């Protein structure tokens, strides 16, 4: 399996209610300065994460520019750059991807985000409806993939058209395409174009159903797709410590912020967001959606709204469970992202390594993969 981390380009803090769009983001305790994001990226690299996901949207720093700068402060860490295909032409995106690969030594992965919030899309000048946005994404990826194969492209679609498009240099390696979406339109795009289909952290049974759905669609097209999951993590030496931290995060949430966030998320056109909201229904009484899967994050955060909560071994158990279902890529995060990178990297990754489920990327210090049963985590710190 591959295990990745997350770059909080909207800011960071020890709590949850002050770091997401429209929810008091001006009160961030840790602004997303290049110095702080460098610390997070270097910590992720040091403990053995393969890549870091960088989000996209009006509420965060631009992912392309930020990661291009951070590539100079890291050595082997890869960057999973999120972007929206309606905001730039496919030829320009293909060119940018090639440039990034050459200047970073082949460390780019791309996360294509179609977009599910109409107000935000319109702020960028995009007035297509949901199904049209996914159709445009399919056309976009058709052109980009052809350009990355070294072809000269003439294409006329319903939403995009190019004539005589080509690249001076084809990226080597070609960036892998990550993509998520829970609607029928999203499934068709994933099956046709992407290497990795991402889901948010739903209970195992729902994840299994989603894997079977996308795998079947891909098989109809003669393709195979890998699968990944996006989760937050609260991992500690003991289960009691982890759940106590989750409770502390919950206790610090302002009821007004919860109500404001849920009202905003209810207007989203995203099917995945609807499924996230259904896990808790806005209630504080039904937050454990499955064993060790806590939906409290989603009370005050859009997008990925669940966390694996427990001891290092319990979190590793849940990761192994998802892996058995077919998940090979885990995109994790925690608050604050700098400290939690170390908690997960020093506590959970060694357990996965000891079980033969995970191998650190080449260049990871040997100390980062010691089995925690040999060197107790609390004492090692």
C-alpha positions as CSV (number, residue, x, y, z in Angstrom):
1,X,0.0,0.0,0.0
2,X,0.9,3.7,-0.4
3,X,0.3,6.0,2.6
4,X,0.1,9.8,2.0
5,X,-0.3,12.9,4.1
6,X,-2.0,16.3,3.7
7,X,-0.8,19.9,3.3
8,X,-3.1,22.3,5.2
9,X,-2.8,25.2,2.7
10,X,-5.8,26.9,4.4
11,X,-4.1,27.1,7.7
12,X,-3.8,24.9,10.7
13,X,-4.7,24.7,14.4
14,X,-5.2,22.3,17.3
15,X,-8.9,22.6,17.0
16,X,-11.3,22.0,14.1
17,X,-13.7,25.0,13.9
18,X,-11.4,27.7,12.8
19,X,-9.8,26.3,9.7
20,X,-12.3,25.8,6.9
21,X,-14.0,28.0,4.3
22,X,-16.7,30.2,5.6
23,X,-16.3,29.0,9.2
24,X,-14.2,31.5,10.9
25,X,-11.1,30.8,8.8
26,X,-9.7,34.2,9.6
27,X,-9.0,33.0,13.2
28,X,-6.5,30.3,12.1
29,X,-3.8,29.8,14.8
30,X,-1.2,28.8,12.2
31,X,-1.4,30.7,8.9
32,X,-0.3,28.6,5.8
33,X,3.0,30.3,5.5
34,X,5.6,28.6,3.3
35,X,7.8,28.1,6.4
36,X,5.0,26.2,8.2
37,X,4.0,24.1,5.1
38,X,7.7,23.3,4.6
39,X,7.8,21.9,8.2
40,X,4.8,19.7,7.5
41,X,6.2,18.5,4.2
42,X,9.6,17.7,5.7
43,X,8.0,15.8,8.6
44,X,5.9,13.8,6.1
45,X,9.0,13.0,4.2
46,X,11.0,12.1,7.2
47,X,8.6,9.5,8.6
48,X,7.9,7.7,5.4
49,X,4.8,9.2,3.7
50,X,4.9,8.7,0.0
51,X,3.2,12.0,-1.1
52,X,1.1,14.9,0.3
53,X,-2.3,15.9,-1.0
54,X,-2.7,19.6,-1.6
55,X,-6.3,20.9,-1.8
56,X,-7.9,23.3,-4.3
57,X,-10.5,26.0,-3.8
58,X,-11.0,29.7,-3.0
59,X,-10.3,29.0,0.7
60,X,-6.7,27.8,0.3
61,X,-3.5,28.7,-1.3
62,X,-3.0,27.7,-4.9
63,X,-1.8,24.1,-5.1
64,X,0.4,24.3,-8.1
65,X,2.4,27.3,-6.9
66,X,2.7,26.1,-3.3
67,X,3.9,22.6,-4.2
68,X,6.3,23.9,-6.8
69,X,8.0,25.9,-4.0
70,X,7.9,23.0,-1.6
71,X,9.5,20.7,-4.1
72,X,12.7,22.7,-3.6
73,X,12.6,22.0,0.2
74,X,12.2,18.2,-0.1
75,X,14.0,15.4,-1.8
76,X,11.8,12.4,-2.5
77,X,8.3,13.4,-1.3
78,X,5.7,13.5,-4.1
79,X,2.9,16.0,-4.4
80,X,-0.7,15.1,-5.1
81,X,-1.8,18.4,-6.6
82,X,-5.6,19.0,-6.7
83,X,-7.0,21.2,-9.4
84,X,-10.3,21.8,-11.2
85,X,-10.4,21.1,-15.0
86,X,-12.8,23.9,-15.6
87,X,-10.2,26.5,-14.5
88,X,-7.5,25.9,-17.2
89,X,-7.3,24.4,-20.7
90,X,-6.3,20.8,-21.1
91,X,-3.2,21.7,-23.2
92,X,-2.0,24.2,-20.5
93,X,-2.6,21.6,-17.7
94,X,-0.7,18.9,-19.7
95,X,2.2,21.4,-20.2
96,X,2.2,22.4,-16.5
97,X,2.3,18.7,-15.5
98,X,5.3,18.1,-17.8
99,X,7.1,21.1,-16.4
100,X,6.5,20.0,-12.8
101,X,7.8,16.5,-13.5
102,X,11.0,17.7,-15.1
103,X,11.8,20.3,-12.4
104,X,10.8,18.1,-9.5
105,X,12.5,14.9,-10.7
106,X,9.2,13.1,-11.4
107,X,7.4,13.8,-8.2
108,X,3.9,15.0,-9.4
109,X,0.6,13.2,-9.0
110,X,-2.6,14.9,-10.0
111,X,-6.0,14.9,-8.2
112,X,-8.7,16.0,-10.6
113,X,-11.6,17.8,-8.7
114,X,-14.7,18.4,-10.8
115,X,-16.3,20.7,-8.1
116,X,-19.5,20.3,-6.2
117,X,-20.3,23.8,-4.8
118,X,-22.2,25.9,-7.4
119,X,-21.5,29.2,-5.7
120,X,-17.7,28.5,-5.6
121,X,-17.7,27.3,-9.2
122,X,-19.5,30.4,-10.3
123,X,-17.0,32.6,-8.5
124,X,-14.4,31.1,-10.8
125,X,-16.6,31.8,-13.8
126,X,-17.9,28.3,-14.2
127,X,-21.7,28.1,-14.7
128,X,-22.1,24.6,-15.9
129,X,-24.4,22.2,-14.0
130,X,-23.1,19.1,-12.3
131,X,-23.6,16.6,-15.1
132,X,-22.0,19.0,-17.6
133,X,-19.1,19.6,-15.3
134,X,-18.4,15.8,-15.3
135,X,-18.8,15.6,-19.0
136,X,-16.2,18.4,-19.4
137,X,-13.9,16.6,-17.0
138,X,-14.1,13.5,-19.3
139,X,-13.2,15.6,-22.3
140,X,-10.4,17.3,-20.4
141,X,-8.8,14.0,-19.4
142,X,-9.2,12.6,-22.9
143,X,-7.1,15.5,-24.3
144,X,-4.5,15.5,-21.4
145,X,-3.9,11.8,-21.6
146,X,-3.5,11.9,-25.4
147,X,-1.0,14.8,-25.0
148,X,0.9,12.9,-22.4
149,X,1.1,9.9,-24.8
150,X,2.9,12.2,-27.2
151,X,0.1,12.6,-29.7
152,X,-0.9,15.7,-31.6
153,X,-4.6,16.3,-30.7
154,X,-7.5,17.6,-32.7
155,X,-10.6,17.3,-30.6
156,X,-14.0,18.9,-30.7
157,X,-16.3,18.2,-27.8
158,X,-19.4,19.6,-26.3
159,X,-17.4,21.7,-23.8
160,X,-13.8,21.7,-24.9
161,X,-12.1,21.9,-28.3
162,X,-8.4,22.0,-29.3
163,X,-6.7,22.0,-32.7
164,X,-3.1,20.9,-33.4
165,X,-2.3,20.5,-29.7
166,X,1.0,18.9,-28.8
167,X,3.8,19.0,-26.2
168,X,7.4,19.7,-26.9
169,X,8.4,17.2,-24.2
170,X,6.2,14.4,-22.8
171,X,6.5,14.1,-19.0
172,X,8.5,11.1,-17.8
173,X,7.1,9.5,-15.8
174,X,3.5,10.4,-16.8
175,X,1.7,11.7,-13.7
176,X,-0.9,9.3,-12.3
177,X,-4.4,10.7,-12.2
178,X,-6.4,10.5,-9.0
179,X,-10.1,11.3,-9.0
180,X,-13.2,11.0,-6.7
181,X,-16.9,11.2,-7.1
182,X,-20.0,9.2,-6.0
183,X,-22.5,10.1,-8.7
184,X,-23.2,8.0,-11.8
185,X,-21.5,10.7,-13.9
186,X,-18.4,10.5,-11.8
187,X,-18.2,6.8,-12.0
188,X,-18.1,6.9,-15.8
189,X,-15.2,9.4,-15.8
190,X,-13.3,7.3,-13.3
191,X,-13.8,4.1,-15.2
192,X,-12.6,5.7,-18.5
193,X,-9.7,7.8,-17.5
194,X,-8.1,7.6,-14.1
195,X,-5.5,5.4,-12.4
196,X,-6.7,5.8,-8.8
197,X,-10.3,6.3,-7.7
198,X,-10.6,8.0,-4.3
199,X,-13.4,7.8,-1.8
200,X,-13.9,9.6,1.4
201,X,-13.8,7.5,4.6
202,X,-17.2,5.7,4.7
203,X,-17.8,2.5,6.7
204,X,-16.2,-0.6,5.2
205,X,-19.4,-2.0,3.8
206,X,-20.1,1.2,1.9
207,X,-16.6,1.4,0.7
208,X,-16.8,-2.2,-0.6
209,X,-19.9,-1.4,-2.5
210,X,-18.3,1.6,-4.1
211,X,-15.2,-0.4,-5.1
212,X,-17.4,-3.0,-6.7
213,X,-19.3,-0.3,-8.6
214,X,-16.2,1.4,-10.1
215,X,-14.4,-1.8,-10.7
216,X,-17.3,-3.1,-12.7
217,X,-17.6,0.1,-14.8
218,X,-13.8,-0.1,-15.5
219,X,-14.0,-3.7,-16.5
220,X,-16.8,-2.9,-19.0
221,X,-14.2,-0.6,-20.7
222,X,-11.4,-3.1,-20.5
223,X,-9.5,-1.2,-17.8
224,X,-8.5,-1.7,-14.2
225,X,-8.4,1.0,-11.5
226,X,-6.6,1.2,-8.2
227,X,-8.5,2.5,-5.1
228,X,-7.7,5.0,-2.4
229,X,-9.4,6.5,0.7
230,X,-9.2,9.9,2.3
231,X,-9.3,9.8,6.1
232,X,-8.3,11.9,9.1
233,X,-6.5,10.1,12.0
234,X,-6.3,10.4,15.7
235,X,-3.8,7.8,16.8
236,X,-2.2,7.6,20.3
237,X,-0.4,5.1,22.5
238,X,-3.7,4.0,23.9
239,X,-7.3,3.9,22.7
240,X,-8.4,6.0,25.8
241,X,-6.0,8.8,24.9
242,X,-7.1,8.9,21.3
243,X,-10.8,9.1,22.1
244,X,-10.1,11.7,24.8
245,X,-8.5,13.8,22.1
246,X,-11.5,13.3,19.8
247,X,-13.8,14.4,22.7
248,X,-11.7,17.5,23.3
249,X,-12.1,18.4,19.7
250,X,-15.8,17.9,19.9
251,X,-16.1,19.9,23.1
252,X,-14.4,22.8,21.5
253,X,-16.8,23.0,18.6
254,X,-19.1,26.0,18.7
255,X,-22.8,24.9,18.1
256,X,-23.3,27.9,15.9
257,X,-20.3,26.9,13.7
258,X,-21.7,23.4,13.4
259,X,-25.1,24.8,12.3
260,X,-23.5,27.2,9.9
261,X,-21.3,24.5,8.4
262,X,-24.1,22.0,8.0
263,X,-26.4,24.6,6.4
264,X,-23.7,25.3,3.9
265,X,-22.9,21.7,3.1
266,X,-26.6,21.0,2.6
267,X,-26.4,23.2,-0.5
268,X,-23.6,21.2,-2.1
269,X,-24.4,19.2,-5.2
270,X,-21.8,16.6,-4.2
271,X,-23.2,13.1,-3.8
272,X,-20.1,12.3,-1.7
273,X,-20.8,15.2,0.6
274,X,-24.4,14.1,1.1
275,X,-23.1,10.6,2.1
276,X,-20.7,12.2,4.5
277,X,-23.5,14.2,6.2
278,X,-25.7,11.1,6.4
279,X,-23.1,9.4,8.7
280,X,-23.9,11.8,11.5
281,X,-27.1,13.6,10.4
282,X,-25.9,16.7,12.3
283,X,-26.3,14.8,15.6
284,X,-23.7,14.6,18.3
285,X,-25.1,11.3,19.5
286,X,-24.2,9.2,16.4
287,X,-20.6,10.0,15.6
288,X,-19.1,6.6,15.6
289,X,-20.1,5.5,12.1
290,X,-18.2,2.1,12.4
291,X,-15.7,0.7,14.9
292,X,-12.9,3.4,15.3
293,X,-14.5,5.5,12.5
294,X,-15.5,8.9,14.0
295,X,-17.7,11.3,12.0
296,X,-17.2,14.3,14.2
297,X,-14.8,16.0,11.8
298,X,-17.6,16.4,9.3
299,X,-19.6,18.5,11.7
300,X,-17.4,21.5,11.0
301,X,-15.6,20.5,7.8
302,X,-16.6,19.9,4.2
303,X,-15.1,17.1,2.2
304,X,-13.5,14.3,4.1
305,X,-15.4,14.2,7.4
306,X,-14.3,11.0,9.2
307,X,-11.3,10.0,11.3
308,X,-9.8,6.7,12.4
309,X,-9.6,7.0,16.2
310,X,-7.7,4.6,18.5
311,X,-4.4,3.2,19.5
312,X,-1.7,2.8,16.9
313,X,-2.6,-0.9,16.6
314,X,-6.3,-0.2,16.3
315,X,-5.8,2.4,13.6
316,X,-3.5,-0.1,11.8
317,X,-6.2,-2.7,12.1
318,X,-8.8,-0.5,10.4
319,X,-6.3,0.4,7.7
320,X,-5.7,-3.3,7.1
321,X,-9.4,-3.9,7.0
322,X,-9.8,-1.3,4.2
323,X,-6.8,-2.7,2.4
324,X,-8.4,-6.2,2.4
325,X,-11.4,-4.6,0.6
326,X,-9.2,-3.4,-2.2
327,X,-7.9,0.0,-0.9
328,X,-4.2,0.4,-1.8
329,X,-3.7,4.2,-1.3
330,X,-4.4,6.0,2.1
331,X,-4.5,9.8,2.1
332,X,-4.4,10.7,5.8
333,X,-4.3,13.9,7.9
334,X,-4.7,15.1,11.5
335,X,-4.9,18.3,13.5
336,X,-2.5,19.9,13.8
337,X,-0.9,18.4,10.7
338,X,2.7,18.8,11.8
339,X,2.4,17.0,15.1
340,X,0.0,14.4,13.8
341,X,2.4,13.5,11.0
342,X,4.8,12.4,13.6
343,X,2.2,10.5,15.7
344,X,1.1,8.5,12.7
345,X,4.5,8.1,11.2
346,X,6.1,6.9,14.4
347,X,3.2,5.0,15.7
348,X,1.0,3.5,12.9
349,X,3.4,3.1,10.0
350,X,5.7,0.8,12.0
351,X,2.8,-1.5,12.8
352,X,1.9,-1.7,9.1
353,X,5.5,-2.4,8.2
354,X,5.8,-5.1,10.8
355,X,2.8,-6.8,9.3
356,X,4.3,-6.7,5.8
357,X,1.5,-4.3,4.6
358,X,3.7,-1.2,3.9
359,X,7.2,-0.5,2.8
360,X,8.7,2.9,3.3
361,X,9.8,4.8,0.1
362,X,13.4,4.6,-0.7
363,X,15.4,7.2,1.2
364,X,13.3,7.0,4.4
365,X,15.5,6.9,7.5
366,X,15.7,3.5,9.1
367,X,14.6,4.8,12.4
368,X,11.2,5.8,10.9
369,X,10.2,2.1,10.3
370,X,11.1,0.5,13.6
371,X,8.4,-1.7,15.1
372,X,6.8,0.1,18.0
373,X,6.7,-3.2,19.9
374,X,10.5,-3.0,20.0
375,X,10.8,0.7,20.8
376,X,7.7,1.9,22.8
377,X,6.4,5.0,21.1
378,X,5.9,7.0,24.3
379,X,9.5,6.3,25.4
380,X,11.0,6.9,21.9
381,X,9.5,10.4,21.8
